Amino acid sequence: MMRRIPLESIFLRQEEAPTLQGKLAAAIVRAILESRATPGTRLPSSRKLAEALQISRLTVTLVYNELESQGYLEALPRSGVAVAATVPHARLRPMKDKPQGQPPRWEDWLSDHKLPRRVIRKPANWRDFRYPFIYGQVDPHLFDHNAWRDCARRALGTREFAIHAADHYGADDPLLVDYICSNTLPRRGIHAGPDEVLVTMGAQNALFLAVELLGRIDRLAVTEEPGYPDFAETLRRAQSPTTFLPVDGDGLSPDMLPEGTGLVITTPSHHIPTGATMSLERRIDLLRRAKDHDFLIIEDDYDFEMSYLAPPAPALKSLDDSQRVIYIGSFSKSLFPGLRIGYMVAPAPLIAQARALRTIMLRHPPGHLQRITAYFLALGHYDAHIVRLRESLRRKRAILESALKATSLEVAGAAVSGGSSIWVRSPHCSDSARLANALQADEVLIEPGDVFYETPPQPCPYFRMGYAAIREEAIEPGVALIERATRRVAA
């Protein structure tokens, strides 16, 4: 008797595709693959499947025809539709009884590097919250989707497909690199050639590459306290001894650098998380000490595009006359986090080593994403987006600051030139982690401050409020809920 795929094994999942035909095609392919159906296995008739799913029979017929053209199905003469001999898994042998054996002791196999101790956690369903005061997410209404689609059509057109289809090994998209060299970097006062730029999978990938190459067990690293958690975790993975220095209103103080410093990681434009901007005097002093005491600096130029209250301070890299600064930037924060396109700027010998290391990890970031981003930048869409973004942030920040003034909450740090978050202290509730947990019942999200400290205050009274993704009309009532919760949790 001919085998059949059970009717009940074909069901629709809303998240699998935007259209009904797409959902049905995904459901049929899933049923074929999960059941490991052999060629010739019959599918339900179009009439029965349409009735079971309560959809049009024409929709089922169209999907069957489409899957035939893709090699998943074949029409049987006067016998309906069956799994084709060309189905992708057809050459795989059916799995018999799974062999049983002693699993390895993973604690013995894995290295001594512990899992990250400090991680900024954001619920995957943050969009469902009415008051998402979280950093690193965007307001989708500000993004020009039509412009991005146009750039995608250009990048994925027939003329350029051969470029993306080829293996470029460790090479980056020349159009994107050219834009970074001729437009992005000069705006920060930086001049670099193509051999001094590496495209990365976001700023985090650039940081990892730099620390992997420069961090050593005999080289003391210094970073900020509080600071971006991934700085500490990346240094820890490199087994680099690390000193954490406090940050004040002018950023990291070079006076506090310990003897023997070999590497400094800093966010001088908008410090994470306080928003402090390193003063020009400290920047010059830090560079002077780097020359005199022979150490290197990794500059994460975090959030510099978000300077809407005052012009951004010059990048540390722009003041460097001895090639001691490794500069890290990203388009992911200003466009959308899922893009994961960043870049590293450094002397050519270091970039060559970073490119070699990246090549054995992932070759290069996806070529089509690089080219889409390059078109989006080159055609002026990025500049227009930044103008919209800055204006939106200006309005939201004004609303947020006004709302905070009506409460007991204290602004402990905020970038004077702009930014997209504010560092807040509660005089009533000293445990921001407990406060954050309590607020989720009110559909409010904040980022507890303890994650930014290597040795957090016990307990930590600080928390960060991002305002890029929240709606303007939700800011004031959200702040009011936070104020009430601080008193309730403190009690």
PEPEFEN-V524613 format. One record per residue. N is the residue number from 1. RES is the residue in three letters. PHI is phi in whole degrees, 0 to 359 (NA if undefined). PSI is psi in whole degrees, -180 to 180 (NA if undefined). D_FIRST is the distance of its C-alpha to the first C-alpha in Angstrom with 2 decimals. Layout:
# PEPEFEN-V524613
n->[N | N]
res->[RES | RES]
phi->[PHI | PHI]
psi->[PSI | PSI]
d_first->[D_FIRST | D_FIRST]
This chain:
# PEPEFEN-V524613
n->[1 | 2 | 3 | 4 | 5 | 6 | 7 | 8 | 9 | 10 | 11 | 12 | 13 | 14 | 15 | 16 | 17 | 18 | 19 | 20 | 21 | 22 | 23 | 24 | 25 | 26 | 27 | 28 | 29 | 30 | 31 | 32 | 33 | 34 | 35 | 36 | 37 | 38 | 39 | 40 | 41 | 42 | 43 | 44 | 45 | 46 | 47 | 48 | 49 | 50 | 51 | 52 | 53 | 54 | 55 | 56 | 57 | 58 | 59 | 60 | 61 | 62 | 63 | 64 | 65 | 66 | 67 | 68 | 69 | 70 | 71 | 72 | 73 | 74 | 75 | 76 | 77 | 78 | 79 | 80 | 81 | 82 | 83 | 84 | 85 | 86 | 87 | 88 | 89 | 90 | 91 | 92 | 93 | 94 | 95 | 96 | 97 | 98 | 99 | 100 | 101 | 102 | 103 | 104 | 105 | 106 | 107 | 108 | 109 | 110 | 111 | 112 | 113 | 114 | 115 | 116 | 117 | 118 | 119 | 120 | 121 | 122 | 123 | 124 | 125 | 126 | 127 | 128 | 129 | 130 | 131 | 132 | 133 | 134 | 135 | 136 | 137 | 138 | 139 | 140 | 141 | 142 | 143 | 144 | 145 | 146 | 147 | 148 | 149 | 150 | 151 | 152 | 153 | 154 | 155 | 156 | 157 | 158 | 159 | 160 | 161 | 162 | 163 | 164 | 165 | 166 | 167 | 168 | 169 | 170 | 171 | 172 | 173 | 174 | 175 | 176 | 177 | 178 | 179 | 180 | 181 | 182 | 183 | 184 | 185 | 186 | 187 | 188 | 189 | 190 | 191 | 192 | 193 | 194 | 195 | 196 | 197 | 198 | 199 | 200 | 201 | 202 | 203 | 204 | 205 | 206 | 207 | 208 | 209 | 210 | 211 | 212 | 213 | 214 | 215 | 216 | 217 | 218 | 219 | 220 | 221 | 222 | 223 | 224 | 225 | 226 | 227 | 228 | 229 | 230 | 231 | 232 | 233 | 234 | 235 | 236 | 237 | 238 | 239 | 240 | 241 | 242 | 243 | 244 | 245 | 246 | 247 | 248 | 249 | 250 | 251 | 252 | 253 | 254 | 255 | 256 | 257 | 258 | 259 | 260 | 261 | 262 | 263 | 264 | 265 | 266 | 267 | 268 | 269 | 270 | 271 | 272 | 273 | 274 | 275 | 276 | 277 | 278 | 279 | 280 | 281 | 282 | 283 | 284 | 285 | 286 | 287 | 288 | 289 | 290 | 291 | 292 | 293 | 294 | 295 | 296 | 297 | 298 | 299 | 300 | 301 | 302 | 303 | 304 | 305 | 306 | 307 | 308 | 309 | 310 | 311 | 312 | 313 | 314 | 315 | 316 | 317 | 318 | 319 | 320 | 321 | 322 | 323 | 324 | 325 | 326 | 327 | 328 | 329 | 330 | 331 | 332 | 333 | 334 | 335 | 336 | 337 | 338 | 339 | 340 | 341 | 342 | 343 | 344 | 345 | 346 | 347 | 348 | 349 | 350 | 351 | 352 | 353 | 354 | 355 | 356 | 357 | 358 | 359 | 360 | 361 | 362 | 363 | 364 | 365 | 366 | 367 | 368 | 369 | 370 | 371 | 372 | 373 | 374 | 375 | 376 | 377 | 378 | 379 | 380 | 381 | 382 | 383 | 384 | 385 | 386 | 387 | 388 | 389 | 390 | 391 | 392 | 393 | 394 | 395 | 396 | 397 | 398 | 399 | 400 | 401 | 402 | 403 | 404 | 405 | 406 | 407 | 408 | 409 | 410 | 411 | 412 | 413 | 414 | 415 | 416 | 417 | 418 | 419 | 420 | 421 | 422 | 423 | 424 | 425 | 426 | 427 | 428 | 429 | 430 | 431 | 432 | 433 | 434 | 435 | 436 | 437 | 438 | 439 | 440 | 441 | 442 | 443 | 444 | 445 | 446 | 447 | 448 | 449 | 450 | 451 | 452 | 453 | 454 | 455 | 456 | 457 | 458 | 459 | 460 | 461 | 462 | 463 | 464 | 465 | 466 | 467 | 468 | 469 | 470 | 471 | 472 | 473 | 474 | 475 | 476 | 477 | 478 | 479 | 480 | 481 | 482 | 483 | 484 | 485 | 486 | 487 | 488 | 489 | 490 | 491]
res->[MET | MET | ARG | ARG | ILE | PRO | LEU | GLU | SER | ILE | PHE | LEU | ARG | GLN | GLU | GLU | ALA | PRO | THR | LEU | GLN | GLY | LYS | LEU | ALA | ALA | ALA | ILE | VAL | ARG | ALA | ILE | LEU | GLU | SER | ARG | ALA | THR | PRO | GLY | THR | ARG | LEU | PRO | SER | SER | ARG | LYS | LEU | ALA | GLU | ALA | LEU | GLN | ILE | SER | ARG | LEU | THR | VAL | THR | LEU | VAL | TYR | ASN | GLU | LEU | GLU | SER | GLN | GLY | TYR | LEU | GLU | ALA | LEU | PRO | ARG | SER | GLY | VAL | ALA | VAL | ALA | ALA | THR | VAL | PRO | HIS | ALA | ARG | LEU | ARG | PRO | MET | LYS | ASP | LYS | PRO | GLN | GLY | GLN | PRO | PRO | ARG | TRP | GLU | ASP | TRP | LEU | SER | ASP | HIS | LYS | LEU | PRO | ARG | ARG | VAL | ILE | ARG | LYS | PRO | ALA | ASN | TRP | ARG | ASP | PHE | ARG | TYR | PRO | PHE | ILE | TYR | GLY | GLN | VAL | ASP | PRO | HIS | LEU | PHE | ASP | HIS | ASN | ALA | TRP | ARG | ASP | CYS | ALA | ARG | ARG | ALA | LEU | GLY | THR | ARG | GLU | PHE | ALA | ILE | HIS | ALA | ALA | ASP | HIS | TYR | GLY | ALA | ASP | ASP | PRO | LEU | LEU | VAL | ASP | TYR | ILE | CYS | SER | ASN | THR | LEU | PRO | ARG | ARG | GLY | ILE | HIS | ALA | GLY | PRO | ASP | GLU | VAL | LEU | VAL | THR | MET | GLY | ALA | GLN | ASN | ALA | LEU | PHE | LEU | ALA | VAL | GLU | LEU | LEU | GLY | ARG | ILE | ASP | ARG | LEU | ALA | VAL | THR | GLU | GLU | PRO | GLY | TYR | PRO | ASP | PHE | ALA | GLU | THR | LEU | ARG | ARG | ALA | GLN | SER | PRO | THR | THR | PHE | LEU | PRO | VAL | ASP | GLY | ASP | GLY | LEU | SER | PRO | ASP | MET | LEU | PRO | GLU | GLY | THR | GLY | LEU | VAL | ILE | THR | THR | PRO | SER | HIS | HIS | ILE | PRO | THR | GLY | ALA | THR | MET | SER | LEU | GLU | ARG | ARG | ILE | ASP | LEU | LEU | ARG | ARG | ALA | LYS | ASP | HIS | ASP | PHE | LEU | ILE | ILE | GLU | ASP | ASP | TYR | ASP | PHE | GLU | MET | SER | TYR | LEU | ALA | PRO | PRO | ALA | PRO | ALA | LEU | LYS | SER | LEU | ASP | ASP | SER | GLN | ARG | VAL | ILE | TYR | ILE | GLY | SER | PHE | SER | LYS | SER | LEU | PHE | PRO | GLY | LEU | ARG | ILE | GLY | TYR | MET | VAL | ALA | PRO | ALA | PRO | LEU | ILE | ALA | GLN | ALA | ARG | ALA | LEU | ARG | THR | ILE | MET | LEU | ARG | HIS | PRO | PRO | GLY | HIS | LEU | GLN | ARG | ILE | THR | ALA | TYR | PHE | LEU | ALA | LEU | GLY | HIS | TYR | ASP | ALA | HIS | ILE | VAL | ARG | LEU | ARG | GLU | SER | LEU | ARG | ARG | LYS | ARG | ALA | ILE | LEU | GLU | SER | ALA | LEU | LYS | ALA | THR | SER | LEU | GLU | VAL | ALA | GLY | ALA | ALA | VAL | SER | GLY | GLY | SER | SER | ILE | TRP | VAL | ARG | SER | PRO | HIS | CYS | SER | ASP | SER | ALA | ARG | LEU | ALA | ASN | ALA | LEU | GLN | ALA | ASP | GLU | VAL | LEU | ILE | GLU | PRO | GLY | ASP | VAL | PHE | TYR | GLU | THR | PRO | PRO | GLN | PRO | CYS | PRO | TYR | PHE | ARG | MET | GLY | TYR | ALA | ALA | ILE | ARG | GLU | GLU | ALA | ILE | GLU | PRO | GLY | VAL | ALA | LEU | ILE | GLU | ARG | ALA | THR | ARG | ARG | VAL | ALA | ALA]
phi->[NA | 292 | 288 | 226 | 277 | 302 | 300 | 287 | 279 | 255 | 218 | 271 | 240 | 299 | 278 | 279 | 197 | 281 | 248 | 295 | 298 | 296 | 297 | 292 | 299 | 297 | 295 | 291 | 299 | 299 | 296 | 294 | 288 | 291 | 272 | 50 | 297 | 277 | 306 | 96 | 296 | 283 | 257 | 302 | 296 | 300 | 292 | 294 | 292 | 296 | 293 | 295 | 265 | 57 | 229 | 289 | 295 | 297 | 298 | 297 | 298 | 296 | 291 | 304 | 298 | 295 | 290 | 296 | 294 | 271 | 91 | 276 | 235 | 217 | 278 | 262 | 304 | 54 | 227 | 92 | 233 | 221 | 295 | 278 | 290 | 265 | 301 | 307 | 265 | 298 | 277 | 275 | 284 | 302 | 283 | 269 | 303 | 292 | 294 | 254 | 201 | 280 | 289 | 292 | 276 | 295 | 293 | 275 | 279 | 286 | 290 | 283 | 295 | 281 | 297 | 308 | 278 | 233 | 225 | 279 | 261 | 235 | 303 | 298 | 261 | 301 | 294 | 283 | 279 | 286 | 229 | 274 | 274 | 237 | 266 | 91 | 249 | 237 | 270 | 297 | 290 | 276 | 273 | 274 | 295 | 297 | 295 | 296 | 297 | 297 | 295 | 294 | 298 | 296 | 290 | 256 | 292 | 301 | 297 | 259 | 298 | 299 | 295 | 285 | 286 | 281 | 270 | 263 | 54 | 261 | 282 | 256 | 295 | 296 | 293 | 291 | 298 | 298 | 294 | 300 | 289 | 264 | 233 | 296 | 291 | 302 | 294 | 259 | 78 | 251 | 239 | 214 | 265 | 304 | 281 | 249 | 232 | 232 | 279 | 231 | 277 | 83 | 295 | 297 | 296 | 297 | 299 | 300 | 299 | 296 | 289 | 299 | 276 | 252 | 281 | 218 | 293 | 254 | 235 | 290 | 253 | 231 | 216 | 267 | 222 | 290 | 198 | 295 | 305 | 291 | 301 | 297 | 291 | 292 | 295 | 295 | 295 | 281 | 58 | 267 | 299 | 229 | 248 | 254 | 250 | 293 | 243 | 247 | 295 | 253 | 86 | 292 | 263 | 299 | 300 | 268 | 298 | 285 | 295 | 90 | 301 | 246 | 210 | 239 | 246 | 214 | 240 | 287 | 289 | 224 | 300 | 264 | 253 | 284 | 86 | 298 | 252 | 295 | 293 | 300 | 299 | 291 | 298 | 296 | 295 | 297 | 293 | 297 | 294 | 300 | 289 | 291 | 249 | 57 | 231 | 250 | 231 | 258 | 255 | 267 | 278 | 292 | 70 | 294 | 294 | 270 | 272 | 240 | 265 | 204 | 301 | 294 | 294 | 299 | 297 | 303 | 300 | 291 | 264 | 276 | 253 | 232 | 57 | 252 | 254 | 261 | 260 | 237 | 224 | 204 | 262 | 292 | 291 | 279 | 265 | 199 | 302 | 289 | 294 | 56 | 239 | 228 | 201 | 240 | 238 | 199 | 306 | 307 | 299 | 290 | 298 | 298 | 291 | 295 | 295 | 296 | 294 | 298 | 299 | 281 | 269 | 211 | 64 | 197 | 301 | 312 | 298 | 291 | 292 | 298 | 289 | 299 | 298 | 299 | 296 | 299 | 287 | 293 | 274 | 89 | 292 | 295 | 299 | 295 | 295 | 297 | 298 | 297 | 296 | 297 | 293 | 297 | 295 | 299 | 295 | 295 | 294 | 299 | 295 | 295 | 297 | 296 | 294 | 293 | 296 | 274 | 237 | 272 | 292 | 247 | 284 | 268 | 187 | 203 | 298 | 291 | 267 | 147 | 97 | 224 | 206 | 228 | 266 | 237 | 237 | 256 | 285 | 263 | 252 | 269 | 244 | 290 | 293 | 294 | 298 | 299 | 295 | 293 | 290 | 297 | 294 | 265 | 62 | 243 | 243 | 227 | 254 | 302 | 281 | 296 | 293 | 272 | 252 | 289 | 234 | 293 | 304 | 249 | 279 | 267 | 271 | 264 | 208 | 255 | 242 | 273 | 229 | 286 | 265 | 280 | 288 | 302 | 289 | 268 | 294 | 297 | 295 | 294 | 297 | 299 | 294 | 296 | 301 | 295 | 293 | 298 | 289 | 292 | 290 | 296 | 290]
psi->[136 | 135 | 153 | 148 | 122 | 142 | -38 | -13 | -8 | 108 | 153 | 142 | 124 | -32 | -6 | -24 | 155 | -21 | 161 | -43 | -39 | -42 | -42 | -43 | -43 | -39 | -41 | -46 | -42 | -43 | -38 | -47 | -41 | -32 | -5 | 47 | 134 | 159 | 139 | -12 | 127 | 148 | 159 | 152 | 157 | -35 | -47 | -41 | -39 | -41 | -42 | -37 | -4 | 50 | 175 | 141 | -32 | -38 | -44 | -43 | -42 | -40 | -42 | -46 | -41 | -42 | -26 | -45 | -25 | -4 | 7 | -36 | 162 | 144 | 133 | 136 | 113 | 26 | 13 | -145 | 142 | 165 | 134 | 160 | -16 | 11 | 139 | -34 | 10 | -30 | -4 | 136 | 142 | 140 | 127 | -158 | 129 | 126 | 144 | 138 | 177 | 119 | 154 | 156 | 99 | -27 | -22 | -32 | -37 | 154 | 175 | -8 | 123 | 162 | 156 | 131 | -29 | 118 | 131 | 110 | 130 | 126 | 140 | -26 | 33 | -27 | -21 | -14 | 141 | -26 | 73 | 87 | 66 | 151 | 154 | 0 | 164 | 163 | 108 | -20 | -17 | -16 | 137 | 90 | -36 | -42 | -42 | -42 | -39 | -42 | -36 | -40 | -41 | -46 | -28 | 12 | 166 | -39 | -33 | -4 | -37 | -32 | -46 | -28 | -23 | 154 | 114 | 10 | -114 | 8 | 151 | 168 | 119 | -30 | -41 | -44 | -40 | -40 | -43 | -43 | -38 | -17 | -57 | -53 | -43 | -29 | -22 | 9 | 18 | 135 | 122 | 151 | 169 | -30 | 0 | 12 | 134 | 127 | 136 | 169 | 69 | 172 | -32 | -41 | -39 | -43 | -45 | -46 | -45 | -45 | -36 | -36 | -32 | -23 | 133 | 160 | -22 | 17 | 111 | 128 | 150 | 135 | -177 | 153 | 111 | 164 | 179 | 122 | -35 | -21 | -53 | -42 | -37 | -41 | -37 | -40 | -34 | 1 | 36 | 123 | 137 | 137 | 134 | 123 | 140 | 154 | 136 | -162 | -17 | 16 | -157 | 137 | 117 | -25 | -24 | -2 | 129 | 159 | 139 | 7 | 132 | -23 | 132 | 129 | 124 | 157 | 81 | -27 | -58 | 100 | 143 | 122 | 0 | -22 | 1 | 145 | 127 | 131 | 156 | -39 | -43 | -35 | -47 | -41 | -42 | -42 | -39 | -44 | -36 | -39 | -46 | -35 | 8 | 60 | 167 | 160 | 131 | 117 | 114 | 105 | 60 | 126 | 16 | -27 | -18 | 24 | 99 | -10 | -26 | 156 | 145 | 146 | 154 | 142 | 147 | -39 | -34 | -21 | -4 | 116 | 9 | 15 | 45 | -3 | 127 | 117 | 133 | 129 | 172 | 147 | -6 | -42 | -39 | -28 | -77 | 142 | -33 | -8 | -44 | 51 | 115 | -170 | 153 | 137 | 125 | 168 | 148 | -41 | -40 | -41 | -38 | -42 | -39 | -38 | -41 | -42 | -44 | -37 | -40 | -11 | -52 | 15 | -77 | 161 | 152 | 128 | -39 | -34 | -37 | -44 | -38 | -46 | -41 | -45 | -42 | -38 | -50 | -30 | 4 | 0 | -35 | -45 | -41 | -38 | -43 | -37 | -46 | -42 | -46 | -40 | -40 | -45 | -37 | -46 | -46 | -39 | -40 | -42 | -44 | -46 | -40 | -42 | -39 | -33 | -24 | 6 | -179 | -4 | 141 | 131 | 109 | -15 | 134 | 136 | 125 | -20 | -8 | -119 | -176 | 16 | 162 | 139 | 122 | 147 | 138 | 122 | -15 | -43 | 116 | -4 | 92 | -26 | -43 | -38 | -44 | -41 | -41 | -35 | -23 | -27 | -25 | 11 | 37 | 134 | 129 | 166 | 112 | 146 | -20 | -26 | -20 | -5 | 138 | -41 | 81 | 152 | 144 | 109 | 173 | 124 | -3 | 151 | 158 | 138 | 109 | 147 | 14 | -37 | -17 | 148 | 147 | -43 | -13 | -10 | -52 | -49 | -30 | -41 | -40 | -39 | -38 | -44 | -46 | -39 | -34 | -40 | -38 | -43 | -37 | -35 | NA]
d_first->[0.00 | 3.80 | 6.37 | 9.28 | 12.93 | 14.36 | 17.03 | 19.64 | 19.49 | 21.14 | 24.77 | 28.07 | 30.89 | 34.28 | 35.69 | 33.12 | 34.49 | 37.32 | 35.40 | 32.52 | 30.61 | 31.30 | 30.10 | 26.79 | 26.26 | 27.13 | 24.75 | 21.73 | 22.81 | 23.43 | 19.96 | 18.45 | 21.01 | 21.15 | 17.45 | 17.62 | 14.53 | 13.61 | 13.93 | 11.25 | 10.32 | 10.76 | 13.97 | 15.20 | 16.95 | 20.64 | 21.71 | 19.79 | 20.84 | 24.36 | 24.67 | 23.51 | 25.99 | 28.58 | 29.17 | 29.45 | 26.47 | 28.60 | 28.70 | 24.91 | 24.84 | 27.68 | 26.10 | 22.80 | 25.11 | 27.16 | 24.31 | 23.20 | 26.79 | 26.72 | 23.75 | 21.38 | 19.18 | 18.52 | 18.19 | 15.50 | 17.15 | 16.84 | 13.58 | 15.23 | 15.64 | 13.81 | 15.34 | 17.55 | 18.19 | 21.69 | 21.00 | 23.96 | 22.31 | 19.93 | 22.35 | 22.52 | 20.91 | 18.96 | 21.56 | 21.47 | 23.88 | 26.88 | 29.89 | 32.76 | 36.32 | 39.76 | 40.10 | 43.24 | 46.34 | 46.44 | 50.02 | 50.99 | 49.12 | 50.14 | 53.63 | 56.49 | 56.31 | 55.65 | 53.52 | 55.55 | 58.11 | 58.77 | 56.10 | 56.58 | 53.69 | 52.66 | 49.98 | 46.97 | 47.36 | 51.06 | 50.68 | 50.01 | 53.52 | 56.31 | 58.88 | 57.43 | 60.57 | 58.70 | 59.52 | 57.40 | 55.38 | 56.16 | 56.63 | 53.88 | 56.02 | 58.52 | 56.14 | 55.98 | 52.25 | 52.87 | 55.07 | 52.52 | 49.76 | 52.20 | 52.89 | 49.18 | 48.71 | 51.60 | 50.37 | 46.81 | 47.88 | 47.06 | 50.55 | 50.29 | 46.68 | 47.77 | 50.13 | 47.46 | 44.91 | 47.41 | 47.98 | 51.51 | 51.52 | 54.14 | 55.66 | 55.88 | 55.82 | 59.32 | 59.55 | 59.03 | 61.41 | 63.99 | 63.88 | 64.27 | 67.23 | 68.94 | 68.32 | 66.92 | 69.14 | 72.40 | 72.15 | 72.44 | 75.27 | 73.15 | 73.25 | 70.65 | 69.20 | 65.53 | 65.84 | 66.84 | 63.78 | 60.28 | 57.49 | 55.60 | 52.74 | 55.22 | 58.49 | 56.80 | 55.43 | 58.93 | 60.47 | 58.12 | 58.89 | 62.63 | 62.78 | 60.59 | 63.09 | 66.28 | 65.75 | 66.89 | 67.79 | 71.42 | 71.61 | 72.50 | 70.62 | 71.93 | 70.11 | 70.78 | 70.85 | 69.23 | 66.91 | 63.41 | 61.28 | 59.43 | 62.76 | 63.25 | 59.67 | 59.63 | 62.98 | 61.79 | 58.82 | 61.29 | 63.40 | 66.30 | 69.07 | 69.54 | 72.42 | 71.86 | 74.81 | 75.52 | 75.53 | 78.19 | 78.76 | 79.38 | 76.33 | 76.36 | 79.92 | 80.68 | 83.60 | 81.22 | 79.38 | 79.83 | 81.36 | 78.90 | 76.44 | 74.16 | 71.64 | 71.89 | 68.94 | 70.08 | 69.22 | 72.61 | 71.73 | 70.10 | 69.90 | 66.77 | 66.96 | 70.57 | 70.81 | 74.14 | 75.26 | 77.06 | 80.60 | 81.83 | 84.40 | 81.76 | 79.61 | 82.56 | 83.51 | 80.00 | 79.95 | 83.44 | 82.46 | 79.35 | 81.71 | 84.36 | 82.07 | 79.36 | 76.17 | 73.29 | 72.01 | 68.51 | 68.93 | 66.04 | 67.28 | 65.31 | 65.55 | 68.36 | 66.88 | 67.45 | 71.25 | 72.28 | 75.46 | 77.21 | 76.55 | 74.56 | 76.67 | 76.58 | 73.79 | 74.94 | 73.63 | 75.96 | 78.97 | 77.94 | 80.20 | 79.16 | 75.36 | 74.66 | 72.32 | 68.53 | 67.51 | 64.12 | 62.98 | 59.81 | 58.50 | 55.85 | 58.21 | 59.85 | 56.72 | 53.76 | 52.79 | 49.29 | 50.83 | 51.93 | 54.41 | 57.67 | 60.20 | 62.68 | 66.10 | 68.09 | 70.14 | 68.29 | 68.15 | 66.35 | 63.94 | 63.12 | 62.26 | 60.27 | 58.31 | 57.52 | 56.40 | 54.27 | 52.71 | 51.30 | 50.03 | 48.42 | 50.01 | 51.15 | 50.26 | 47.65 | 49.38 | 48.22 | 49.53 | 52.80 | 53.14 | 52.29 | 54.89 | 57.35 | 57.09 | 57.39 | 60.56 | 62.05 | 61.64 | 63.57 | 60.77 | 61.31 | 65.02 | 64.39 | 61.85 | 64.39 | 67.00 | 64.71 | 63.72 | 67.35 | 68.45 | 65.69 | 66.57 | 70.26 | 69.71 | 67.43 | 69.79 | 72.74 | 70.91 | 69.85 | 73.37 | 74.88 | 72.48 | 73.19 | 76.93 | 76.59 | 75.16 | 76.33 | 73.80 | 75.52 | 74.49 | 74.85 | 73.77 | 72.77 | 73.04 | 76.24 | 74.82 | 71.64 | 68.32 | 65.33 | 65.94 | 68.80 | 69.60 | 70.64 | 72.39 | 72.52 | 75.84 | 74.36 | 70.98 | 71.18 | 67.50 | 65.53 | 62.24 | 62.62 | 63.68 | 60.59 | 58.30 | 60.24 | 60.13 | 56.36 | 56.52 | 58.69 | 56.22 | 58.74 | 57.99 | 60.74 | 60.75 | 62.58 | 65.35 | 64.86 | 62.03 | 64.57 | 66.92 | 66.78 | 69.13 | 68.76 | 71.46 | 70.66 | 69.43 | 69.08 | 70.56 | 69.30 | 66.22 | 65.13 | 64.46 | 62.64 | 63.08 | 61.18 | 57.99 | 59.48 | 60.48 | 64.23 | 64.37 | 62.58 | 65.11 | 67.96 | 66.01 | 64.03 | 67.32 | 68.62 | 65.62 | 66.24 | 69.91 | 69.16 | 66.57 | 69.09 | 71.48 | 68.82 | 67.44 | 70.98 | 71.94]
